[in-house]
Amino acid sequence: MSTILIIEDEPALTRILQSYLERDGYSVLTSSRGDTGYDLSLTKNVDLILLDLNLPGMDGLDIAREVRKQ
């Protein structure tokens, strides 16, 4: 089963995305903060990240850059 990480600070959007993805058989992790989302991306086996750009804790572009380095 593929795991998708959603890093999004809008709770309603996160719930909708999570609901649809889980219905389609994906395992979903979520974070509403950039820094905790980045930590999850390093510690969990994630196949895809859905990433907001403007996040508290760490900017989405910074997360993308750091994940690519890993």
N, CA and C atoms as an extended XYZ file, in Angstrom:
210
Properties=species:S:1:pos:R:3:atomname:S:1:resname:S:1:resid:I:1 pbc="F F F"
N         0.840       -1.181        0.000 N   MET     1
C         0.000        0.000        0.000 CA  MET     1
C         0.884        1.242        0.000 C   MET     1
N         0.579        2.176       -0.850 N   SER     2
C         1.325        3.433       -0.932 CA  SER     2
C         0.912        4.372        0.187 C   SER     2
N         1.888        5.121        0.682 N   THR     3
C         1.628        6.093        1.742 CA  THR     3
C         1.818        7.499        1.198 C   THR     3
N         0.829        8.349        1.465 N   ILE     4
C         0.855        9.743        1.037 CA  ILE     4
C         0.888       10.634        2.273 C   ILE     4
N         1.784       11.589        2.275 N   LEU     5
C         1.884       12.568        3.352 CA  LEU     5
C         1.278       13.880        2.868 C   LEU     5
N         0.293       14.370        3.596 N   ILE     6
C        -0.321       15.672        3.299 CA  ILE     6
C         0.205       16.670        4.316 C   ILE     6
N         0.873       17.702        3.834 N   ILE     7
C         1.336       18.785        4.708 CA  ILE     7
C         0.541       20.023        4.299 C   ILE     7
N        -0.472       20.324        5.075 N   GLU     8
C        -1.451       21.367        4.741 CA  GLU     8
C        -1.992       21.946        6.043 C   GLU     8
N        -2.040       23.273        6.134 N   ASP     9
C        -2.507       23.912        7.362 CA  ASP     9
C        -3.997       24.264        7.363 C   ASP     9
N        -4.698       23.941        6.313 N   GLU    10
C        -6.145       24.175        6.251 CA  GLU    10
C        -6.852       22.855        6.589 C   GLU    10
N        -7.450       22.756        7.791 N   PRO    11
C        -8.036       21.487        8.236 CA  PRO    11
C        -9.115       20.919        7.309 C   PRO    11
N        -9.961       21.763        6.765 N   ALA    12
C       -11.037       21.264        5.899 CA  ALA    12
C       -10.471       20.627        4.633 C   ALA    12
N        -9.477       21.240        4.034 N   LEU    13
C        -8.854       20.691        2.833 CA  LEU    13
C        -8.146       19.379        3.152 C   LEU    13
N        -7.457       19.342        4.281 N   THR    14
C        -6.781       18.110        4.700 CA  THR    14
C        -7.776       16.975        4.857 C   THR    14
N        -8.900       17.226        5.522 N   ARG    15
C        -9.921       16.182        5.723 CA  ARG    15
C       -10.468       15.670        4.401 C   ARG    15
N       -10.744       16.568        3.475 N   ILE    16
C       -11.284       16.161        2.168 CA  ILE    16
C       -10.274       15.301        1.413 C   ILE    16
N        -9.035       15.773        1.324 N   LEU    17
C        -7.999       15.010        0.632 CA  LEU    17
C        -7.783       13.646        1.277 C   LEU    17
N        -7.702       13.637        2.593 N   GLN    18
C        -7.480       12.387        3.312 CA  GLN    18
C        -8.621       11.406        3.073 C   GLN    18
N        -9.835       11.898        3.116 N   SER    19
C       -11.008       11.043        2.906 CA  SER    19
C       -10.978       10.386        1.529 C   SER    19
N       -10.759       11.176        0.493 N   TYR    20
C       -10.730       10.640       -0.866 CA  TYR    20
C        -9.577        9.658       -1.074 C   TYR    20
N        -8.411        9.999       -0.556 N   LEU    21
C        -7.252        9.136       -0.746 CA  LEU    21
C        -7.408        7.813        0.000 C   LEU    21
N        -7.917        7.857        1.220 N   GLU    22
C        -8.141        6.629        1.973 CA  GLU    22
C        -9.216        5.774        1.317 C   GLU    22
N       -10.231        6.397        0.784 N   ARG    23
C       -11.283        5.668        0.076 CA  ARG    23
C       -10.709        4.925       -1.132 C   ARG    23
N        -9.685        5.512       -1.746 N   ASP    24
C        -9.049        4.880       -2.901 CA  ASP    24
C        -7.942        3.900       -2.509 C   ASP    24
N        -7.782        3.653       -1.227 N   GLY    25
C        -6.871        2.613       -0.765 CA  GLY    25
C        -5.495        3.059       -0.331 C   GLY    25
N        -5.253        4.349       -0.237 N   TYR    26
C        -3.951        4.843        0.202 CA  TYR    26
C        -3.902        4.968        1.719 C   TYR    26
N        -2.723        4.793        2.251 N   SER    27
C        -2.458        5.117        3.640 CA  SER    27
C        -2.075        6.596        3.666 C   SER    27
N        -2.635        7.370        4.600 N   VAL    28
C        -2.418        8.818        4.601 CA  VAL    28
C        -1.903        9.280        5.963 C   VAL    28
N        -0.828       10.042        5.923 N   LEU    29
C        -0.310       10.746        7.090 CA  LEU    29
C        -0.568       12.226        6.869 C   LEU    29
N        -0.805       12.970        7.945 N   THR    30
C        -1.058       14.407        7.798 CA  THR    30
C        -0.260       15.210        8.815 C   THR    30
N         0.017       16.429        8.438 N   SER    31
C         0.638       17.391        9.337 CA  SER    31
C         0.139       18.781        8.959 C   SER    31
N        -0.127       19.589        9.964 N   SER    32
C        -0.578       20.953        9.702 CA  SER    32
C         0.564       21.965        9.834 C   SER    32
N         1.755       21.473       10.147 N   ARG    33
C         2.926       22.347       10.284 CA  ARG    33
C         4.048       21.849        9.383 C   ARG    33
N         4.791       22.773        8.837 N   GLY    34
C         5.884       22.413        7.953 CA  GLY    34
C         6.992       21.635        8.639 C   GLY    34
N         7.373       22.066        9.834 N   ASP    35
C         8.478       21.393       10.524 CA  ASP    35
C         8.126       19.965       10.914 C   ASP    35
N         6.919       19.740       11.411 N   THR    36
C         6.540       18.372       11.781 CA  THR    36
C         6.295       17.519       10.540 C   THR    36
N         5.782       18.129        9.482 N   GLY    37
C         5.620       17.407        8.225 CA  GLY    37
C         6.951       16.976        7.655 C   GLY    37
N         7.927       17.851        7.719 N   TYR    38
C         9.275       17.510        7.248 CA  TYR    38
C         9.845       16.348        8.056 C   TYR    38
N         9.667       16.407        9.377 N   ASP    39
C        10.139       15.310       10.229 CA  ASP    39
C         9.476       13.985        9.837 C   ASP    39
N         8.169       14.011        9.568 N   LEU    40
C         7.472       12.801        9.132 CA  LEU    40
C         8.046       12.278        7.818 C   LEU    40
N         8.382       13.180        6.921 N   SER    41
C         8.926       12.754        5.629 CA  SER    41
C        10.267       12.039        5.787 C   SER    41
N        10.985       12.345        6.855 N   LEU    42
C        12.276       11.711        7.103 CA  LEU    42
C        12.158       10.401        7.868 C   LEU    42
N        11.129       10.273        8.695 N   THR    43
C        11.025        9.120        9.586 CA  THR    43
C        10.048        8.051        9.105 C   THR    43
N         9.193        8.375        8.179 N   LYS    44
C         8.214        7.416        7.656 CA  LYS    44
C         8.530        7.096        6.205 C   LYS    44
N         8.114        5.945        5.764 N   ASN    45
C         8.313        5.539        4.373 CA  ASN    45
C         7.173        6.133        3.543 C   ASN    45
N         7.404        7.298        2.968 N   VAL    46
C         6.374        8.047        2.246 CA  VAL    46
C         6.636        7.947        0.743 C   VAL    46
N         5.582        7.643       -0.024 N   ASP    47
C         5.707        7.534       -1.475 CA  ASP    47
C         5.435        8.849       -2.195 C   ASP    47
N         4.612        9.709       -1.590 N   LEU    48
C         4.226       10.974       -2.220 CA  LEU    48
C         3.931       11.992       -1.137 C   LEU    48
N         4.302       13.238       -1.385 N   ILE    49
C         3.986       14.332       -0.463 CA  ILE    49
C         3.124       15.348       -1.204 C   ILE    49
N         1.958       15.644       -0.632 N   LEU    50
C         1.131       16.756       -1.100 CA  LEU    50
C         1.453       17.913       -0.175 C   LEU    50
N         2.012       18.977       -0.738 N   LEU    51
C         2.651       20.011        0.062 CA  LEU    51
C         2.091       21.392       -0.231 C   LEU    51
N         1.635       22.063        0.818 N   ASP    52
C         1.241       23.467        0.744 CA  ASP    52
C         2.519       24.307        0.776 C   ASP    52
N         2.488       25.485        0.195 N   LEU    53
C         3.674       26.339        0.194 CA  LEU    53
C         3.788       27.209        1.434 C   LEU    53
N         2.691       27.818        1.857 N   ASN    54
C         2.715       28.717        3.007 CA  ASN    54
C         2.278       27.957        4.250 C   ASN    54
N         3.264       27.561        5.056 N   LEU    55
C         3.005       26.749        6.240 CA  LEU    55
C         3.662       27.360        7.470 C   LEU    55
N         3.059       27.143        8.632 N   PRO    56
C         3.744       27.547        9.860 CA  PRO    56
C         4.882       26.579       10.165 C   PRO    56
N         5.936       27.073       10.758 N   GLY    57
C         7.034       26.221       11.194 CA  GLY    57
C         8.143       26.053       10.172 C   GLY    57
N         7.782       25.833        8.913 N   MET    58
C         8.772       25.674        7.836 CA  MET    58
C         8.041       25.864        6.522 C   MET    58
N         8.590       26.664        5.650 N   ASP    59
C         7.977       26.964        4.359 CA  ASP    59
C         7.981       25.733        3.455 C   ASP    59
N         6.944       25.578        2.653 N   GLY    60
C         6.820       24.442        1.753 CA  GLY    60
C         7.959       24.314        0.754 C   GLY    60
N         8.453       25.431        0.244 N   LEU    61
C         9.584       25.365       -0.686 CA  LEU    61
C        10.847       24.870        0.004 C   LEU    61
N        11.036       25.270        1.249 N   ASP    62
C        12.187       24.780        2.012 CA  ASP    62
C        12.066       23.270        2.249 C   ASP    62
N        10.862       22.806        2.532 N   ILE    63
C        10.638       21.373        2.717 CA  ILE    63
C        10.997       20.627        1.431 C   ILE    63
N        10.509       21.109        0.311 N   ALA    64
C        10.778       20.453       -0.973 CA  ALA    64
C        12.277       20.392       -1.247 C   ALA    64
N        12.978       21.463       -0.983 N   ARG    65
C        14.430       21.490       -1.207 CA  ARG    65
C        15.148       20.469       -0.318 C   ARG    65
N        14.758       20.450        0.961 N   GLU    66
C        15.417       19.546        1.904 CA  GLU    66
C        15.104       18.082        1.591 C   GLU    66
N        13.883       17.787        1.210 N   VAL    67
C        13.515       16.409        0.870 CA  VAL    67
C        14.293       15.947       -0.361 C   VAL    67
N        14.426       16.814       -1.323 N   ARG    68
C        15.189       16.459       -2.533 CA  ARG    68
C        16.646       16.162       -2.212 C   ARG    68
N        17.213       16.871       -1.240 N   LYS    69
C        18.597       16.616       -0.822 CA  LYS    69
C        18.745       15.227       -0.212 C   LYS    69
N        17.698       14.780        0.468 N   GLN    70
C        17.736       13.471        1.128 CA  GLN    70
C        17.681       12.385        0.097 C   GLN    70
